[in-house]
Amino acid sequence: MTMASLESLAHRLLTTALIYFLFLQLAIRFGIFGPTILDLGTQLGVSQSQMSFVFSVTSIGVCVGAISSGFLFKWVPKQVALASIVVMLGIVVSFVTLIQDYYFFMVLQFIIGVTSGAAINACEAWILEIWQDSCPPYMQALQFFRGLGYILGPIIVEPFLIPEEDEDISPTSKSINQTKISGMVIKIVMNGTESTPSELENYIYIPYMINGLMLVLAAILVFFQYFYTVRKSRSANMMASSQATIISTITCEDKLSQSSDEKNEKESKREEPKLYTFSIIILCSLFYLFFFEEVVVTYLASFSANIDLHLTKSGGAFLTSIFNLCNVMGKGVSIVLALKLNHFTMLYMNLSVILISLVVLIIFSNTSLVMLWFGVCLLGVGLSSIIASLYALMESSITMNSMVCGVLNMSGTLGSVFVPLAIANYIESYPLSLIYASLFCALSCIVTLIVIHVLIGFRQKQHKQNQLIEEKPVMKF
């Protein structure tokens, strides 16, 4: 039994609330990046395609942080390591928008990715440690705060975006982004190779600094929580040592009972063939590799600004918030649906909604604002419970552990790296590349899911046949 299980309920709830606050700030950090891509590109003097590589660098950092933190937590107390990492993250986030050099900005984004990945991994592991067998609802709530952060991020950053004036854009000036500030029109050529530097009244550093300060505040609270826990643990140890004379030892019968329970527990776990387990892990990792929710969140503002409707940056930020709102609402509804529907039904249903939404966006995103909103809302709902259903599917098919979860997270992060690279050079000149890339990913997920369904169905059929053979009476001659 760990110290976490010995803590009072009030202490565990307060610690959980602290983790939720920290996780919310981590999600807001991600949520404010997408709507500010255009302004950051203007400030750095680079094109949108070049800014797309920044997202890939950040994703690589998240992957590195998630892996390296697992080793770090073996040598350093989790709370101390987490607080130190979050302090570093908060400082970098606070000042990253003040950087004028593109390559130095990419280095800082990589650091943000590493620290964010480590912090996310620590928060999830901490929730599991605190609640153990009772963790499912608290893990669901943790993901809810992730979605809430994605909603709040664009809303927080919207008032600080560089204002712009709607103007007719001729076919010969599609590569020019015109921004009017204080009566002066500043033309910035963003063709990927050259840019005209300009002194813009840029206020996007404000939401970044606020988020950075909130991260530092969360880190300080984690430090206090750690010192309080250590002090409480020492007091408990002193009381235990003073009462050592009345502590009874485990009897022989207790040991036999414990060993019997452990044996029954091991026998109750279904042991699947290694090849089958390995195949399920690989296929589910491939499924996660093609999952594209974070890519949509990041590029939706840029997509809406470059389509023929030419939404403003404020409109793009609001559209991203609506997408995230529908996504969070879908997560809530899926909790109820999961009680009635099996995992495959949930996945097929969500993927069908995604396909419908992508078809709507392909047909109407350049011509109808209403259908654009409808397609984006539908896409948010469709993407809401995909990963939760995938984890539930794996849990019902094989034995899950931290290593398997790590492989899945690695695949998801790699997908966040390669998909942006595929559309980086096209999002500005051909914004529908985001939708077509999403369609390819959705179709790949469907094909992979069908293979998983066939494999699991075949394995279940084998189980039934083996049970029939075992139950069949043996004929004696």
C-alpha positions as CSV (number, residue, x, y, z in Angstrom):
1,M,0.0,0.0,0.0
2,T,1.5,3.4,-1.0
3,M,1.4,6.6,0.9
4,A,-1.1,8.0,-1.6
5,S,-3.6,5.3,-0.5
6,L,-3.0,6.3,3.2
7,E,-3.7,9.9,2.7
8,S,-7.0,11.4,3.8
9,L,-9.8,11.8,1.3
10,A,-9.7,15.6,1.7
11,H,-6.0,15.6,1.0
12,R,-6.4,13.5,-2.1
13,L,-9.2,15.7,-3.4
14,L,-7.2,18.8,-2.9
15,T,-4.2,17.3,-4.6
16,T,-6.4,16.2,-7.5
17,A,-7.8,19.7,-7.8
18,L,-4.2,21.0,-8.0
19,I,-3.4,18.5,-10.7
20,Y,-6.5,19.6,-12.6
21,F,-5.5,23.3,-12.4
22,L,-2.0,22.4,-13.7
23,F,-3.4,20.3,-16.5
24,L,-5.8,23.1,-17.4
25,Q,-2.9,25.5,-17.8
26,L,-1.0,23.0,-19.9
27,A,-4.0,22.7,-22.2
28,I,-4.4,26.5,-22.4
29,R,-0.8,26.7,-23.4
30,F,-1.5,24.5,-26.4
31,G,-4.9,26.2,-27.1
32,I,-3.4,29.7,-27.5
33,F,-0.8,28.6,-30.0
34,G,-3.0,27.8,-32.9
35,P,-4.9,31.2,-33.2
36,T,-1.6,33.1,-32.8
37,I,0.3,31.4,-35.6
38,L,-0.5,34.1,-38.1
39,D,0.7,36.9,-35.7
40,L,3.8,35.0,-34.7
41,G,4.6,34.4,-38.3
42,T,4.2,38.1,-39.0
43,Q,6.4,38.9,-36.0
44,L,9.1,36.5,-37.1
45,G,8.9,37.4,-40.7
46,V,8.2,33.9,-42.0
47,S,5.4,32.2,-44.0
48,Q,2.7,30.1,-42.6
49,S,4.3,27.0,-44.0
50,Q,7.5,27.8,-42.0
51,M,5.4,28.2,-38.9
52,S,3.9,24.8,-39.5
53,F,7.3,23.3,-38.9
54,V,7.3,24.9,-35.4
55,F,4.3,22.7,-34.5
56,S,6.2,19.6,-35.6
57,V,9.3,20.6,-33.6
58,T,7.0,21.1,-30.5
59,S,5.5,17.7,-31.0
60,I,8.9,16.1,-31.2
61,G,9.7,17.8,-27.9
62,V,6.5,16.4,-26.3
63,C,7.6,12.9,-27.4
64,V,11.1,13.3,-26.0
65,G,9.7,14.7,-22.7
66,A,7.2,11.9,-22.2
67,I,9.9,9.3,-22.6
68,S,12.6,11.0,-20.6
69,S,10.4,11.9,-17.7
70,G,9.8,8.2,-17.1
71,F,13.5,7.8,-16.3
72,L,13.7,11.0,-14.4
73,F,10.9,10.1,-12.0
74,K,12.8,7.0,-10.9
75,W,15.6,9.2,-9.4
76,V,13.8,12.4,-8.4
77,P,10.6,12.6,-6.4
78,K,7.7,13.1,-8.9
79,Q,6.4,16.3,-7.3
80,V,9.9,18.0,-7.1
81,A,10.6,17.0,-10.7
82,L,7.2,18.1,-11.9
83,A,7.4,21.5,-10.1
84,S,10.9,22.2,-11.5
85,I,9.8,21.2,-15.0
86,V,6.7,23.4,-14.9
87,V,8.7,26.4,-13.6
88,M,11.0,26.1,-16.6
89,L,8.0,25.8,-18.9
90,G,6.3,28.8,-17.4
91,I,9.4,31.0,-17.8
92,V,9.9,30.0,-21.4
93,V,6.2,30.4,-22.3
94,S,6.2,33.9,-20.7
95,F,9.0,35.2,-22.9
96,V,8.8,33.1,-26.1
97,T,6.7,35.7,-28.0
98,L,9.4,38.3,-27.4
99,I,11.8,36.4,-29.6
100,Q,12.4,37.8,-33.1
101,D,14.7,35.1,-34.5
102,Y,12.9,32.2,-36.1
103,Y,15.4,29.5,-35.3
104,F,15.8,30.6,-31.7
105,F,12.0,30.5,-31.5
106,M,12.0,27.0,-32.7
107,V,14.5,26.0,-30.1
108,L,12.3,27.5,-27.4
109,Q,9.3,25.7,-28.8
110,F,11.2,22.4,-28.6
111,I,11.9,23.1,-24.9
112,I,8.2,23.9,-24.4
113,G,7.4,20.6,-26.0
114,V,9.8,18.6,-23.8
115,T,8.6,20.2,-20.6
116,S,5.0,19.9,-21.6
117,G,5.3,16.2,-22.4
118,A,7.0,15.5,-19.1
119,A,4.4,17.5,-17.2
120,I,1.5,15.7,-18.9
121,N,3.0,12.4,-18.2
122,A,3.6,13.3,-14.5
123,C,0.0,14.5,-14.1
124,E,-1.5,11.3,-15.5
125,A,0.8,9.1,-13.4
126,W,0.0,11.1,-10.3
127,I,-3.7,10.7,-10.7
128,L,-3.2,6.9,-11.1
129,E,-1.0,6.8,-8.0
130,I,-3.5,8.8,-5.9
131,W,-6.7,6.9,-6.8
132,Q,-5.4,3.5,-8.0
133,D,-8.4,1.3,-8.6
134,S,-10.8,4.2,-8.3
135,C,-9.0,6.3,-10.9
136,P,-11.3,6.0,-14.0
137,P,-13.7,8.9,-13.2
138,Y,-10.8,11.1,-12.2
139,M,-8.9,10.3,-15.4
140,Q,-12.0,11.2,-17.4
141,A,-12.2,14.5,-15.5
142,L,-8.5,15.1,-16.3
143,Q,-9.2,14.7,-20.0
144,F,-12.2,17.0,-19.6
145,F,-9.9,19.8,-18.3
146,R,-7.7,19.2,-21.3
147,G,-10.7,19.9,-23.6
148,L,-11.7,22.9,-21.4
149,G,-8.2,24.3,-21.9
150,Y,-8.5,24.0,-25.6
151,I,-11.7,26.0,-25.4
152,L,-10.4,28.7,-23.2
153,G,-7.1,29.2,-25.1
154,P,-8.5,30.8,-28.2
155,I,-11.1,32.8,-26.2
156,I,-8.3,34.2,-24.0
157,V,-6.0,35.1,-26.9
158,E,-8.7,36.6,-29.2
159,P,-8.6,40.2,-27.7
160,F,-4.9,40.4,-28.1
161,L,-4.6,39.4,-31.8
162,I,-3.4,42.0,-34.2
163,P,-6.5,43.8,-35.6
164,E,-7.2,43.7,-39.2
165,E,-9.5,45.3,-41.7
166,D,-11.4,43.3,-44.3
167,E,-10.3,44.1,-47.8
168,D,-10.9,42.6,-51.2
169,I,-8.0,40.4,-52.1
170,S,-7.2,40.2,-55.8
171,P,-5.9,37.0,-57.4
172,T,-2.5,38.6,-57.9
173,S,-2.1,39.5,-54.2
174,K,-2.9,36.2,-52.5
175,S,0.6,36.1,-51.0
176,I,0.2,39.4,-49.3
177,N,-1.2,39.7,-45.8
178,Q,-2.4,43.3,-45.2
179,T,-2.8,44.6,-41.7
180,K,-4.0,48.1,-40.9
181,I,-2.9,49.5,-37.5
182,S,-3.3,53.1,-36.4
183,G,-4.2,54.2,-39.9
184,M,-1.1,52.8,-41.5
185,V,-1.3,49.8,-43.9
186,I,1.7,47.5,-43.6
187,K,2.2,45.0,-46.3
188,I,4.0,41.9,-45.5
189,V,5.1,39.6,-48.3
190,M,4.9,36.0,-47.0
191,N,6.1,33.8,-49.9
192,G,8.3,31.6,-47.8
193,T,11.6,33.2,-48.8
194,E,11.5,36.8,-48.0
195,S,9.5,39.2,-45.8
196,T,9.4,42.9,-45.2
197,P,9.9,43.5,-41.5
198,S,7.5,45.8,-39.8
199,E,6.9,47.3,-36.4
200,L,3.5,46.0,-35.4
201,E,1.8,46.9,-32.2
202,N,1.7,43.3,-31.0
203,Y,0.0,42.3,-27.8
204,I,0.0,38.5,-28.1
205,Y,2.7,38.4,-25.4
206,I,0.1,39.2,-22.8
207,P,-1.9,35.9,-22.9
208,Y,1.4,34.0,-23.1
209,M,2.8,35.8,-20.0
210,I,-0.5,35.2,-18.1
211,N,-0.3,31.5,-18.9
212,G,3.3,31.4,-17.9
213,L,2.6,33.0,-14.6
214,M,-0.3,30.5,-14.0
215,L,2.1,27.6,-14.7
216,V,4.7,29.0,-12.2
217,L,1.9,29.4,-9.6
218,A,0.8,25.8,-10.2
219,A,4.5,24.7,-9.7
220,I,4.8,26.6,-6.5
221,L,1.6,24.9,-5.2
222,V,3.1,21.6,-6.2
223,F,6.2,22.4,-4.1
224,F,4.0,23.2,-1.1
225,Q,2.0,20.1,-1.6
226,Y,5.2,18.0,-1.6
227,F,6.7,19.6,1.5
228,Y,3.3,19.1,3.3
229,T,3.2,15.5,2.3
230,V,6.8,14.9,3.4
231,R,6.1,16.5,6.8
232,K,2.9,14.5,7.2
233,S,4.8,11.3,6.3
234,R,7.5,11.9,8.9
235,S,4.9,12.5,11.6
236,A,3.2,9.3,10.7
237,N,6.5,7.4,10.8
238,M,7.3,8.8,14.2
239,M,3.9,7.7,15.5
240,A,4.3,4.3,14.0
241,S,7.7,3.8,15.6
242,S,6.3,4.8,19.0
243,Q,3.6,2.2,18.7
244,A,5.9,-0.6,17.3
245,T,5.4,-2.8,20.4
246,I,1.7,-3.2,19.6
247,I,2.0,-3.9,15.9
248,S,1.1,-7.5,15.2
249,T,2.9,-9.6,12.7
250,I,1.1,-11.4,9.9
251,T,0.2,-14.9,10.8
252,C,0.9,-18.0,8.8
253,E,-2.8,-18.2,7.9
254,D,-2.8,-14.6,6.7
255,K,0.2,-15.4,4.4
256,L,-1.5,-18.5,3.0
257,S,-4.6,-16.4,2.4
258,Q,-2.7,-13.7,0.7
259,S,-0.8,-16.1,-1.5
260,S,-4.1,-17.8,-2.4
261,D,-5.7,-14.5,-3.3
262,E,-2.7,-13.6,-5.4
263,K,-2.9,-16.9,-7.2
264,N,-6.6,-16.5,-7.9
265,E,-6.0,-13.0,-9.2
266,K,-3.3,-14.2,-11.6
267,E,-5.4,-17.0,-12.8
268,S,-8.3,-14.6,-13.4
269,K,-6.2,-12.5,-15.7
270,R,-6.6,-13.7,-19.3
271,E,-3.2,-14.5,-20.8
272,E,-3.3,-14.0,-24.6
273,P,-0.6,-15.3,-27.0
274,K,2.3,-12.9,-27.4
275,L,1.7,-12.6,-31.2
276,Y,-1.9,-11.6,-30.7
277,T,-1.0,-9.1,-28.0
278,F,1.8,-7.6,-30.1
279,S,-0.5,-7.4,-33.2
280,I,-3.2,-5.5,-31.2
281,I,-0.6,-3.1,-29.8
282,I,0.8,-2.4,-33.3
283,L,-2.6,-2.0,-34.9
284,C,-3.9,0.3,-32.2
285,S,-0.7,2.3,-32.3
286,L,-1.2,2.6,-36.1
287,F,-4.7,3.8,-35.5
288,Y,-3.5,6.4,-33.0
289,L,-0.8,7.5,-35.4
290,F,-3.5,8.6,-37.9
291,F,-5.6,10.4,-35.2
292,F,-5.6,14.1,-36.2
293,E,-7.5,16.0,-33.5
294,E,-4.6,18.2,-32.4
295,V,-3.7,19.0,-36.0
296,V,-7.2,20.3,-36.6
297,V,-7.1,22.4,-33.4
298,T,-3.8,23.9,-34.4
299,Y,-4.5,24.6,-38.1
300,L,-8.2,25.5,-38.0
301,A,-7.5,29.2,-37.6
302,S,-5.1,29.3,-40.5
303,F,-7.5,27.2,-42.6
304,S,-10.4,29.6,-42.0
305,A,-8.2,32.6,-42.8
306,N,-7.1,31.2,-46.2
307,I,-10.3,29.7,-47.6
308,D,-12.3,31.8,-50.0
309,L,-14.5,33.0,-47.1
310,H,-11.4,34.6,-45.6
311,L,-12.4,34.7,-41.9
312,T,-10.6,37.2,-39.7
313,K,-8.2,36.0,-37.1
314,S,-10.8,36.7,-34.5
315,G,-13.3,34.6,-36.4
316,G,-10.8,31.8,-36.7
317,A,-10.1,31.9,-33.0
318,F,-13.8,31.8,-32.3
319,L,-14.3,28.9,-34.7
320,T,-11.5,27.0,-33.0
321,S,-13.3,27.6,-29.6
322,I,-16.6,26.3,-31.0
323,F,-14.8,23.2,-32.3
324,N,-13.3,22.5,-28.9
325,L,-16.7,23.2,-27.2
326,C,-18.4,20.6,-29.4
327,N,-15.5,18.2,-28.7
328,V,-15.9,18.6,-24.9
329,M,-19.7,18.2,-25.2
330,G,-19.2,15.1,-27.2
331,K,-16.9,13.7,-24.5
332,G,-19.7,14.2,-22.0
333,V,-22.3,12.5,-24.1
334,S,-20.0,9.6,-24.9
335,I,-19.8,8.8,-21.2
336,V,-23.5,7.9,-21.3
337,L,-23.4,6.2,-24.7
338,A,-20.5,4.0,-23.6
339,L,-22.8,2.4,-21.0
340,K,-25.1,1.3,-23.8
341,L,-22.8,0.7,-26.8
342,N,-19.8,-1.5,-27.2
343,H,-16.4,-0.1,-28.1
344,F,-16.5,-1.0,-31.8
345,T,-20.0,0.6,-32.2
346,M,-18.7,3.8,-30.6
347,L,-15.6,3.9,-32.9
348,Y,-17.5,3.2,-36.1
349,M,-20.2,5.8,-35.1
350,N,-17.6,8.5,-34.4
351,L,-15.6,7.7,-37.6
352,S,-18.9,7.9,-39.6
353,V,-19.6,11.4,-38.1
354,I,-16.1,12.4,-39.0
355,L,-16.4,11.3,-42.6
356,I,-19.7,13.2,-43.0
357,S,-18.2,16.4,-41.5
358,L,-15.2,16.2,-43.8
359,V,-17.3,15.8,-46.9
360,V,-19.4,18.8,-45.8
361,L,-16.2,20.9,-45.4
362,I,-14.8,19.8,-48.7
363,I,-18.0,20.8,-50.5
364,F,-19.1,24.0,-48.7
365,S,-16.1,25.5,-46.8
366,N,-15.3,27.9,-49.6
367,T,-18.9,29.0,-50.3
368,S,-21.1,28.8,-47.2
369,L,-20.3,30.2,-43.8
370,V,-23.2,28.3,-42.2
371,M,-22.1,24.9,-43.6
372,L,-18.5,25.7,-42.5
373,W,-19.7,26.1,-38.9
374,F,-21.8,23.0,-39.2
375,G,-19.0,20.9,-40.6
376,V,-16.6,22.1,-37.9
377,C,-19.1,21.4,-35.1
378,L,-19.7,18.0,-36.5
379,L,-16.0,17.3,-36.7
380,G,-15.5,18.2,-33.1
381,V,-18.2,15.8,-32.0
382,G,-16.9,13.0,-34.1
383,L,-13.3,13.3,-32.8
384,S,-14.5,13.6,-29.1
385,S,-14.4,10.0,-27.9
386,I,-12.1,8.2,-30.3
387,I,-9.1,7.8,-28.1
388,A,-11.1,6.9,-25.0
389,S,-12.9,4.2,-26.9
390,L,-9.6,2.9,-28.3
391,Y,-8.2,2.6,-24.8
392,A,-11.4,0.8,-23.6
393,L,-11.2,-1.6,-26.6
394,M,-7.6,-2.5,-25.8
395,E,-8.4,-2.9,-22.1
396,S,-11.0,-5.5,-23.0
397,S,-8.7,-7.3,-25.4
398,I,-5.3,-7.4,-23.8
399,T,-3.6,-6.6,-20.5
400,M,-2.8,-2.9,-20.4
401,N,0.2,-1.5,-18.6
402,S,2.3,1.7,-18.6
403,M,4.5,0.4,-21.3
404,V,1.6,-0.2,-23.7
405,C,0.2,3.3,-22.8
406,G,3.6,4.8,-23.6
407,V,3.7,3.1,-27.0
408,L,0.3,4.6,-27.8
409,N,1.2,8.1,-26.7
410,M,4.4,7.8,-28.7
411,S,2.3,6.9,-31.8
412,G,-0.1,9.8,-31.2
413,T,2.8,12.3,-30.9
414,L,4.5,11.0,-34.0
415,G,1.2,11.5,-35.9
416,S,1.2,15.1,-34.7
417,V,4.6,15.5,-36.2
418,F,4.2,13.9,-39.6
419,V,0.7,15.1,-40.5
420,P,1.7,18.8,-40.2
421,L,4.8,18.2,-42.3
422,A,2.6,16.7,-45.0
423,I,0.5,19.9,-45.2
424,A,3.0,22.5,-44.2
425,N,3.8,23.7,-47.8
426,Y,0.1,23.7,-48.8
427,I,-2.0,25.2,-46.0
428,E,-1.4,28.8,-47.2
429,S,-1.9,28.3,-50.9
430,Y,-4.3,25.4,-50.7
431,P,-6.1,25.4,-47.3
432,L,-8.3,22.4,-48.2
433,S,-5.1,20.3,-47.9
434,L,-5.9,20.2,-44.1
435,I,-9.3,18.6,-44.9
436,Y,-8.0,16.1,-47.4
437,A,-5.2,15.1,-45.1
438,S,-7.8,14.6,-42.4
439,L,-9.9,12.5,-44.8
440,F,-6.9,10.3,-45.5
441,C,-6.3,9.9,-41.8
442,A,-9.9,9.0,-41.1
443,L,-10.0,6.4,-43.9
444,S,-6.8,4.9,-42.6
445,C,-8.3,4.7,-39.1
446,I,-11.4,2.9,-40.6
447,V,-9.2,0.4,-42.4
448,T,-7.1,-0.2,-39.3
449,L,-10.2,-0.6,-37.2
450,I,-11.7,-3.2,-39.5
451,V,-8.4,-5.2,-39.3
452,I,-8.5,-5.0,-35.5
453,H,-12.2,-6.0,-35.5
454,V,-11.4,-9.1,-37.6
455,L,-8.5,-10.1,-35.5
456,I,-10.3,-9.7,-32.2
457,G,-13.3,-11.6,-33.6
458,F,-11.1,-14.4,-34.8
459,R,-9.5,-14.6,-31.3
460,Q,-12.9,-14.7,-29.6
461,K,-14.0,-17.5,-31.9
462,Q,-10.9,-19.5,-30.9
463,H,-11.7,-18.9,-27.2
464,K,-15.2,-20.3,-27.7
465,Q,-13.9,-23.3,-29.6
466,N,-11.4,-24.0,-26.8
467,Q,-14.1,-23.8,-24.2
468,L,-16.3,-26.2,-26.1
469,I,-13.4,-28.7,-26.3
470,E,-12.7,-28.4,-22.6
471,E,-16.4,-28.8,-21.7
472,K,-16.9,-31.8,-24.0
473,P,-17.0,-35.0,-22.0
474,V,-14.4,-37.6,-22.6
475,M,-15.7,-40.9,-23.9
476,K,-14.4,-44.0,-22.0
477,F,-14.1,-47.4,-23.7
